[in-house]
Amino acid sequence: MTRSQARALSPLDARYSQRLAGLQDLLSEWGLMRARLRVEVEWLIAMSERSELPEVRALTSAEAGLLRSWVEDFDDEAFADIKRLERVTGHDVKAVEYHLRQRLAATSMAGLSNFVHFACTSEDINNLAYGTILRTAIEDVWLARARRLTTDVEALASRHREVPMLARTHGQPATPTTLGKELAVFAYRWRRQLSQLDGTRLLGKFNGAVGTFGAHVVAYPEAPWLEISRSFVERFGLAWNPLTTQIEPHDSMAELFHLVCRFNAILLGFSQDMWTYISLGCFRQRPVAGHAGSSTMPHKVNPILFENGEANAGMSTAVLQHLAGKLAVSRLQRDLSDSSALRNVGVGIGHSVVAIESVTAGLGALDVDREVLDRDLGEAWEVLGEAVQTVMRRHGCEDPYERVRELTRGRAVTRETLSTFVAQLGLPEEASARLLALTPATYTGLAAQLVDLLRDG
């Protein structure tokens, strides 16, 4: 750990930094400056391609390649130069503009310097920069991990589709299920969120100071500015928003954050359930050589990865929920509060990535304890009361629920107790035989079959 990391306020920049290298190059200030430079460069190239803007001469392929190389090869030295200019200007986007103009001065494109940032407001640059880095961060970093976790849980569910286990509602013994089915519930929920992500597209705008194309039209009244704007936004993989104030209103960004929050909520619930299953002994954790589970109790193997997942999922949601609510509101044509808030996008996404990775690692260190599962079922004959009273209802027995409640509620029930009760009900022979053959381990309904819906879906 470096000296600066040791003094970092956020664990994302220290303790978890090695897990987040992919995000750091995108959602850090370094990544934002690089993305801003990309927008400025692409705008100059885009203008050079328009015959309606004759003063912006066509660039050669070598010149366009040089411009793009400044983005591709963006490094700490370029970042430092932009930050130096920002200290002079007091404006981060203006610093990017000046940085690009300085670099142009030493090239064959020096005469195009006046067209850097042409007709742009800072938010024309910012919204496209944030849109591209956020989209890339989700697609290339977050989504890959979310899909892997979902796939791992699906595989675990399939492997244990027929393993019976005692369910617990309100923490109390309830109708048996299978381990696979309970895992499949979470995978199914995550899959639904991920499918919605496929239809989520961030919006972008490029329309000037207050969204009217005022400066554009004054300079080039005959140019098809709506078409130019749409084409430019779409080259970044964003959907064009034609109606905005000075800022793109961030609604689509809020939608994306809400989706990640829902994934986080499912993840948090999954972490808590896995923690509980471990505490009940349903899963055993494989110890890691050399690790200490407790500073004083050598025997302990704590479920720290699921606890870490729970904590980081909660942190991610807290940040992203705030951003989703705050960013959608701006005074009149704009205020600057969104700018400060947006700098925390990496914090929200970063904590979610840490949570997903922790839970994925936790899953990989678990073994199912069939003895514990079987013992729980063998000690819970009372859960068959539901089956008995339901069959009694079908065959017209008097007060079925009340009679079974009297037999089972708050009492120890054995196989013999239940068998005696069923034998005295006068049920049809087939129904009676089916109930007498039933055990908690076989009373799982269609649980195993339901797991297959993951594959079919």
N, C-alpha and C positions, 0 to 999 in steps of 0.2 A: 504494500500500500504506500503510495507516495505521500509526501508531506501535505500537499494540498488536499488529498483525499482524506487524510486523517483528521483534517479540520473542516471537512464538508458538512454542511447542515443537513443535507438529505442523504439517507442511506443509498439512494439510487446512484449517487455520485461516488460512493465509497464501498460500502459492504456488498452491494449488488452490482457494482459497475461492470464486472466481467461478464455478467449475464446480458448486459444491455448495449454491447458494442454496436449492434445494428441500429438501435434507436438513437444512440448518441450522435452518430453521423448525420441523422435526419432531423431530430426534434430539438437539438441543442441550438444555442445562438449561432454557433459555427455553421450548423446545417441550414439555419434560416438565412444567414447571409449568403451562403452559396446558392440557395434557392432564389433569393432576390436577384442575385447577379444573373441567374439563368433567365428570369423573366425579362430583365432589361436587355440582355443579349438577344433573346428571341424576338423581342419587339423591334429591335433595330433590323434584324434579319427579315422579319415579316413585312416591315415597311418597305424594305428594299425590293420586295417581290411584287409590290403593288404599282401598277402603271399610273394609278390615280395620284400617286405621290412622287412626281418626277424629280423633285429636289433630293430625294433619298435614292441615290443611284443604285443600280443593281450591283450586288456583291459577287465577286468570283467565288467559285467553290472553295478555293484556298482561303479566301478571306472569311467566309462563313465558318470554315473549319477552324480557323484560328480563334475566332470569337468563341466558338463552342468549346475549344480546348481550354480556355480560361476557366470555364465552369467545370469541365471534367477533371482538370488538374488543380482545382482550387485547393489551397494548402494553408498552413498556419501563417505563412508569410503574407499571403493575400488577405487573410482574415485580420491580421495585425494592422495592415495598411488601412483597411476599412475602419477599424476601431480608432486608429489615429485620426482619420478624417472626421469621424463622429465626434471626437473630443473638440475639434475645431468648429464643426457645424452645429453640434447639439442635436443632430437629426440622423437617425440610423439609415433611412432610405436615401437621403441626400448623399450620405457618405458612400453608399454603393454607386450612385450615379457618378460622383466625382472620381471614384476609383476606376470606373470603366472609361470615363473620358480621358483620364491620365494615360491609361494603357493604349487607347486609340491614338493618342498623340504621336506615338513612336512607330506608327504603322501607315500603310497606304490608305487607311480609312480615317485619317485625322480630320478630313474635311466633313465627316459626318458627325462630329462631336456634338453639334447643336441639336441633333436629333435623338441623342440619348435621353430617355425619359420624356419624349415628345408627347405633349397633351395629356400627360399622366398626372394623377394624384398619387400620393404614397400608397393609398389603399388599392389602387389598380395593381401595384406590384405586390403588396402584402397579401391580398386575398388569394392571388394565384400561387404565391410562394407557399403559404400555409396549406392551401388545398393540395398542392402536389406532394409536399413532405408528409402530410398527414395520410393521404391516400397510399403513398408508398410504405409508410410505417405500418399501416394496418395490413396491407396486402402482403408485404414481404416479411414482416416480423411477427406482428400479433397474430394474424390469421393462421400462419403456419403452425404456431404453437397451439392455438385453439383447436385446430383440426386434429393435430396429433393427440391431444388429450381426449377429444371426442372419440377418435378411432381406438385409442387404448382402452377406454371404458367400454366401447362397443365390443371389442375382442374379449374383454374380461366377462362381460355379460353373456356372450355366446358360450364361453367356456364353462360357465357356471349356471347355464340356463335351467338345469334340472336339479340343482342343489337346493333342497328345502331348507327353509329357515323360519324361525318364529318372527312374525311381524310385531311391531309395537306401535300402538296408537296411544297418544298421551303418555308414552313411556311404559305402558302396560302391555302384557301379552295380548296379542290379537290374532286374527285369522292368519294362518301360515301363508307364506309366499315362497318364492325362490330367490336366491341371491342374485341370479342373473336378471330376473325381472326388475328388482329394485335398482340395479345398476343401469339397466336399459332405460328406465324412466329419465335419468339425468342425461344420458346420451341423446335420447329423443328430443329433450328440451333444448339442449345445446345445438343439435342439428337444425332445429327450427330457427333459432336465432341466426345461425350461420347462413341459412338459405335466404333469410331476409337481407343479410348483408350483400348478397349478390345483386339485389335490386336497389341498393343504396348508392347514389351518385352525388358527390359533392358538387356544389354550384360555384361558379366563378363569374366575376363581372369585370368589365374593362370599358368604362364609360365616363371617366373624368371626375372633376372636382365634386359635383353633387349628382352625378348620374344622368346628365342631360346632353353629353357630347358637345357642350358649349364651345370649348376651345377648338375642338376638332372641326366643327362646322365653319367657324370663323376662318380658320387657316385653309381648309380645303372644302369649300361648300358643295362641290360636286361629288365628292367621294362617298361611296356606299358604306357609311360608318357602321350601320347595324350589322351588315354582312361581315365587314372587317373585324368587328368586335367578336361576333360569334365564332368566326374561324379561328381567331387568336386564342380565345378561351378554350376551344375544343382541342387545340393542338397540345394542351396540357392534360388531356384526358378528363376534363371537368365538363359539367353541363352548364350551358350559358344561361345566366340570369340577366334579362334585359332591363328589369325594373328594380332599381335600387336607389338608396341615397348615396352619400359618399362611400359608404361601406356596403359590402355584400352582407346581408342581414344575418348570416351564420345559421339560418334555420336547418340547412342540410347537415351542417356540422353538429348541431344539437341532436339531430336524429341519429347520427352515427354514435355520438356519445351515449345516448339513451340505449342504443343496442348493446354497446359494450357494457353498460351498467347492468342490463338484464343478464348478459352472459356472466358477469361478476356475481350477480345475486344467486344464480344457479350454482356457480362455483363455490360460493360461500356456504350454501346449504349442503352441497356435496361434501365439502371439507368437514362440516360439523357432523354429518351422518357417518362419515368414515371414522372420524375421531371417536364417535360413540360406539361404532361396531368394534373398533380396536379395544376400547375400554371394557366392552362386554366379552371380549375374547374371541369374537367371531373371526378376526384376523390376527395373525402373528406378524410382528415386524422383524425382519432380518437385521441383526445388529451389524454395524460397520466397524471393522477392526480399528481399535485405537480411539474410537469416539466415546465420550463420557455422557451418559444420559442425565446424570445429576452430579453436582459438586460434592455430595456427601453420601448418596445412595448408589453404590456401584452396580446394583442389579438392574437399574432402570433403562428402558428403551422407550423414550418419549415420542409421541406422534407429532414431532416438531414441524415436519414438512406440511402437514395438514393445518396445523396452527398458524404457520407462516402464510399458507395460502389464504386462510380465513382473514388474517390481519391485512394482507396486501390487497385482497379483493375489496375489503371495506374501504381502505385508503383510496384506491382507484375510483371507486364509486363516489366517495365524498367529493373528490376533486371534479370528476366529470359531470356529476349532477349540478354542481355549482356553475360550471362552465356552460352547461346546456341551458340553464335558466338565465344566467347573466348575459351571455353573448347575444341572445335574441332581443335584447332591449338596448336602444341607444337614443339619446336625447336628440330630437329634431333630425337634422341631416347627418350628424354624428357627434359623438364625444369620444374621448381617448381611453375610456376605462376598459374597452375591449382589448386594447393593445397590451396592457399590463396583464390582463387575465389570460390572454392567448399564450403568453410565455410559459404557462403551466400545463400546456397540452402534453408535453413529454412526461410530466410528473404523473398525470392520470393514466396515460397509456403504459408508462413504465411500471407502475405498481401492478397493473393487470398482468403484464408479461411475467413479472416475478411470481405472482400468485399462481399463474398457470403452470409455470415451470416447476414450482415447488410441489404442487399437487401431483403433477405427472411423475416426478421423481419419487414421491411418496408411494404412489401406486406400484411402482416397480420394485419396492422393497417389502411387499406384503405376500403372505401365504394364508390361504383359507384354513381355518381349524375346524375340520368336519366333526371332531369329537365334541367340541363346544356346541356347534349347531345342533347336532343330534341330541345332546343332553338337554338343551333348552326345549326342544320339541317333546322329548320324552317326559318332561316334567310339567307339561302344559295341556293335559287332556281336556281341561275346561274350555279350550278354544273351539272344540268340536260342538259346543252348545249351539253355535250359530247354525251349523249343518243340521243338527237334530231338530231344532224348532222350525227351520224352514221346510223340512220334509213333513213335519207334523202339520204345518199349515196346508200343504198340498193335499193331504189326505183327511182334512177336516177334523183333526183332533181339537179338543176344547182347550182354550187358553194356552196355546203352545209356548209363547214367549214367557208368560208368567210362570209356567211350570218348570221350564228349563232354568229360568232365573233363580227360582227357589232352590234348585239342585246345585247350581254352579257358582252363584255370585258370592265372592268372598270366602269360598270354601275350597279345600283341597279335593280335587277330583281325580280319580284313578280310572284306568281302563275298565276295571270291574264295576265301579260305580256307574259309569256311563252305560256299560253293556246291560246291566240289570235294569236300568231305567228304560232303555230302548226296547228290551225284550217284553216289557209290561205294557207297551203302548198299543198293541193290537194292530200294528201297521201291516200292510200287505207283505207277504213273505219276501218279495224281491227288494222292496224298500228297506225292510228291516235288515236283510242280509247286507245290503250295501252300506248301511250305517254301522253295523257291527264289524265290518271289514275295514272301516275307515280308521286311519291313525293321523295324528298331527302331521307326520311327514308326508302323507299322501293327500292331505287336504290342501292342495295348492291350485285347484281349478285349472285355468288355462295359462298359468303363469309362464311355463316354459314355451308355450306356443306364442305368447305375446312377444317374447324376445325376438322371435323370427321376423316380426314386423319391421325391425330395424334393417334387416337384410332386404326384405321385400320393398321397403320404402326407398 
